[in-house]
Amino acid sequence: MSISRRTVLAGAAAAAAAPALHISGAEAAAPMKGAQAPGFYRFKIGDFEITALNDGQVNREINATLFPNAPLDEVTRLMEAQFMPTKPAVSPFNTLIVNTGSKLVLIDSGFNNNGAPTTGLMAANMAAAGIQPTEIDTVLISHFHPDHINGLRSKEGNLVYPNAEIIVPTGDVAHYLDDARMAAAPEGARPAFMVARRVFGPNFKDIKQAEWGKEWANGITGIRSDGHTPGHTSFVVSSGTKTLLVVGDASNDPRIFARMPDWHLGFDLDRAQAVTTRKRLLDMAAADRMQTTFYHAAFPATGFIAKSGTGYEWTPVSFSSVI
């Protein structure tokens, strides 16, 4: 017998008209939980174990400041076609911990307690993942924007990872810790300079600077990806025959910027260079079939890139209970 929509609706109406049945057991409605599960996810790259951590999200208005060279109706259509929220848009924040077998290496630090109320989840998610801040051996910083460095130091001024060596890109030190550049920066850009001074100033002598093309930690190489900031650095994590490309902010949400890599992001300091960098990294990920992570992708923010016409397609990984 075929079941039509009319049959289903008729059955529902009949059920509604029938006398109510008494069902034993709990009769009160269960209270809403109102909270998400811990935001951590693990996967392997060769012999390395990677733990992705979510640090929360913020809401943003879609406007010409955020997408300076993109028609806003096209931005909205692209997002709605992928069932992304648009009023407002949502920007997530995700960090990584790489367990090399001998060291725990954190890549970028999120906000800690220095951001909006909807951020700062990383500490709880790290604890849920069974990792303590005192266990972190090395912190690698991709660039000096506040959502990547604020988590190194609490609002109260304490180092969050007291036992870790902190390694940062030389190019961003030269930019964000230079007084003349801060004085010349537009008013709206100066908070990033101030955050860099708050985070790094008290222990600057202990901060290690590193350059592109060098190994920053065992199996983790910093690669050039400037444009978003002068020293922005992406990372290639290598173990055995497997590699992971950690894009950072060289591309924002790949559901948008993989498909439309020529679109500008308002936070990119050198927008033309950012486009060149974005395409080079996406080409690398697609050609080498590298697993890839993005700081602002939907959690767990890891998956694969493939060429598609003039742009690229982003395919998130499928959940696996096996690491």
C-alpha positions in Angstrom: 0.0 0.0 0.0 1.4 3.4 -0.9 1.4 6.1 1.8 0.5 9.6 0.6 0.8 12.9 2.4 -3.0 13.0 2.6 -3.0 9.6 4.3 -0.4 10.8 6.9 -2.4 14.0 7.6 -5.6 12.1 8.0 -4.0 9.7 10.4 -2.6 12.6 12.4 -6.0 14.2 12.6 -7.7 11.0 13.8 -5.0 10.5 16.5 -5.6 14.1 17.7 -9.4 13.4 18.0 -8.9 10.1 19.9 -9.2 10.1 23.8 -6.0 10.8 25.6 -4.3 7.7 27.0 -2.6 7.7 30.4 1.0 6.7 30.1 2.8 5.7 33.3 6.2 7.0 34.1 7.6 10.5 34.2 4.9 12.9 33.1 6.7 16.3 33.6 8.6 17.6 30.5 12.3 17.2 30.7 14.1 20.5 31.3 16.1 21.9 28.4 19.8 21.5 28.9 20.8 24.7 27.1 24.5 23.8 26.7 26.5 22.1 24.0 28.8 19.1 24.5 32.5 19.7 24.9 34.1 21.0 21.7 37.1 18.8 21.1 37.8 16.3 18.3 40.8 14.1 17.7 42.3 12.6 14.6 45.7 11.3 13.5 48.3 12.6 11.1 50.8 9.8 10.8 52.0 9.1 14.3 50.9 12.5 15.6 47.6 12.9 17.5 45.8 16.1 16.7 43.2 17.6 19.1 41.0 20.3 17.7 39.5 22.7 20.3 36.7 25.1 19.9 36.9 28.5 21.6 33.4 29.7 20.9 32.0 32.1 18.3 30.9 35.6 17.7 28.1 37.0 15.5 28.9 39.4 12.7 26.9 41.6 10.4 27.4 41.0 6.7 28.3 44.4 5.3 30.7 46.1 3.0 33.3 46.4 5.7 33.5 42.6 6.1 33.3 41.9 2.3 34.8 45.0 0.7 34.8 43.8 -2.9 31.9 41.4 -3.0 28.3 42.2 -3.8 26.5 41.6 -0.5 23.5 39.9 -2.2 25.9 37.4 -3.7 27.5 36.8 -0.3 24.1 36.2 1.2 23.0 33.8 -1.6 26.2 31.8 -1.3 25.8 31.4 2.5 22.1 30.6 2.3 22.7 28.0 -0.3 24.8 26.2 2.2 22.4 26.8 5.1 24.8 29.2 6.9 23.2 31.8 9.2 23.3 35.3 7.7 21.3 37.5 10.2 23.7 37.6 11.8 26.6 35.5 10.4 28.5 33.4 12.8 32.3 33.3 13.1 33.8 30.3 15.0 37.3 30.1 16.5 39.3 26.9 16.6 42.8 25.9 17.8 44.9 22.8 17.5 47.1 20.8 19.8 49.6 18.5 18.2 50.9 15.6 20.2 54.2 14.6 18.5 54.8 11.8 21.0 57.4 13.8 22.8 55.8 17.3 22.9 52.4 18.9 23.2 52.3 21.8 20.7 49.5 24.3 20.7 48.8 26.3 17.5 47.3 29.7 18.3 45.7 30.4 21.7 42.2 31.8 21.2 40.8 34.3 23.7 40.9 32.8 27.2 38.8 35.3 29.3 39.6 38.3 27.1 36.8 38.1 24.5 33.1 38.2 24.1 30.9 36.1 26.4 30.4 33.6 23.6 34.1 33.0 23.4 36.7 31.6 25.9 35.5 28.0 25.8 38.9 26.6 25.0 40.0 26.1 28.6 37.0 24.0 29.4 37.3 22.1 26.2 40.9 21.4 26.8 40.1 20.1 30.2 37.4 17.9 28.8 40.0 16.6 26.3 42.2 15.6 29.3 44.9 18.2 28.7 46.1 20.8 31.3 47.7 24.1 30.4 50.8 23.2 32.3 51.3 20.3 30.0 51.7 22.4 26.9 55.4 22.5 25.8 55.3 24.8 22.9 52.9 27.5 21.5 53.1 28.5 17.9 51.4 31.7 16.9 50.3 32.2 13.3 49.8 36.0 13.6 49.2 38.7 16.1 45.4 39.4 15.8 43.8 39.4 19.2 41.7 36.2 18.6 45.0 34.2 18.1 47.1 35.7 20.9 44.8 36.9 23.7 44.6 33.4 25.2 48.3 33.4 26.0 47.7 35.8 28.9 44.6 36.0 31.1 42.8 39.2 31.7 44.5 39.3 35.1 47.9 39.3 33.4 49.0 35.7 34.1 50.6 33.4 31.5 48.1 30.7 30.7 50.8 28.2 29.5 53.6 28.9 32.0 55.8 26.0 30.9 55.6 26.6 27.2 58.1 28.0 24.8 56.3 30.7 22.7 57.3 31.0 19.1 56.0 33.8 16.9 56.5 35.1 13.3 59.2 37.6 12.9 57.2 39.6 10.4 54.4 40.3 12.9 56.9 41.3 15.6 58.3 43.9 13.3 54.8 45.3 12.5 52.8 45.1 15.7 55.5 45.9 18.2 56.9 48.9 16.3 55.8 52.2 17.8 56.0 54.1 14.6 53.7 51.6 12.8 51.2 51.8 15.6 51.2 55.6 15.5 50.6 55.5 11.7 47.8 52.9 11.9 44.2 53.9 11.5 42.4 54.3 14.9 40.3 51.1 14.3 43.5 49.0 13.9 45.3 50.2 17.0 43.6 47.8 19.5 45.5 44.9 17.8 48.8 46.7 18.5 47.8 47.3 22.1 46.8 43.6 22.6 50.2 42.5 21.2 52.0 44.7 23.8 49.8 43.5 26.6 50.4 39.8 25.7 54.1 39.9 24.8 55.5 42.9 26.5 56.0 41.5 30.0 58.1 38.5 28.8 59.2 39.6 25.4 62.8 38.5 26.1 61.5 34.9 26.4 59.6 35.0 23.1 61.3 33.1 20.3 60.9 34.5 16.7 60.9 32.2 13.7 60.9 32.6 9.9 59.1 31.0 7.0 60.5 27.9 5.6 61.9 26.7 8.9 60.8 23.9 11.2 59.2 25.7 14.2 58.7 22.5 16.2 59.3 18.8 15.6 57.5 17.9 12.3 55.9 21.4 12.1 57.1 23.8 9.4 56.1 27.5 9.2 55.2 28.5 5.6 54.7 31.9 4.1 51.1 33.1 4.0 51.2 36.9 4.3 48.5 39.3 3.3 46.2 38.9 6.3 49.1 40.3 8.3 52.7 41.0 7.2 54.0 38.0 9.0 51.0 35.6 8.9 52.3 32.0 9.0 50.5 28.8 8.1 51.9 25.4 9.1 52.5 22.0 7.5 52.4 19.3 10.1 54.2 16.2 8.8 54.5 12.6 10.2 55.5 9.7 8.1 53.7 10.0 4.8 50.9 12.1 6.1 50.6 15.9 6.2 48.2 18.5 7.6 47.9 22.0 6.3 47.1 24.5 9.1 45.8 27.5 7.1 45.1 29.9 10.0 43.5 33.1 8.7 45.0 33.0 5.2 41.5 31.9 4.3 38.5 32.7 6.4 35.5 30.3 6.4 36.2 27.9 3.5 32.5 27.6 2.7 32.8 31.2 1.4 36.5 31.8 0.6 37.3 28.5 -1.0 34.4 28.9 -3.4 35.2 32.6 -4.0 38.9 33.0 -3.3 39.0 36.4 -5.1 36.7 38.0 -2.5 38.4 40.3 0.0 38.1 40.0 3.7 38.0 43.3 5.6 40.5 42.0 8.2 43.2 41.4 5.6 45.8 44.2 5.7 47.1 43.6 2.2 44.1 42.3 0.3 45.7 41.7 -3.0 48.5 39.7 -1.4 45.9 37.8 0.7 44.2 36.6 -2.5 47.5 35.4 -4.0 48.3 33.6 -0.8 44.9 32.1 -0.4 44.9 30.6 -3.9 48.5 29.3 -3.5 47.5 27.4 -0.3 44.2 26.1 -1.6 46.1 24.9 -4.8 48.6 23.1 -2.5 45.9 21.5 -0.5 44.0 20.3 -3.6 47.0 19.1 -5.6 48.5 17.2 -2.7 45.1 16.0 -1.3 46.3 17.3 2.1 44.0 17.3 5.1 43.5 20.9 6.0 42.3 23.0 8.9 40.9 26.5 9.0 40.8 28.7 12.2 37.3 30.0 11.3 35.7 27.0 9.8 32.7 25.2 11.4 34.0 22.9 14.2 36.0 20.6 14.0 37.3 22.8 11.2 39.2 20.0 9.3 38.6 18.5 5.9 39.7 18.5 2.3 39.9 21.0 -0.6 39.3 20.1 -4.3 39.4 22.3 -7.4 36.0 23.3 -8.7 35.8 25.6 -11.7 37.4 28.9 -10.8 37.3 28.1 -7.1 37.5 25.2 -4.8 35.1 22.9 -2.9 35.4 22.3 0.9 34.5 18.9 2.2 34.6 18.5 6.0 35.7 15.3 7.5 33.1 12.8 8.6 33.0 12.0 12.3 34.9 9.0 13.3 34.8 7.3 16.7 38.2 5.7 15.9 41.3 7.9 16.1 
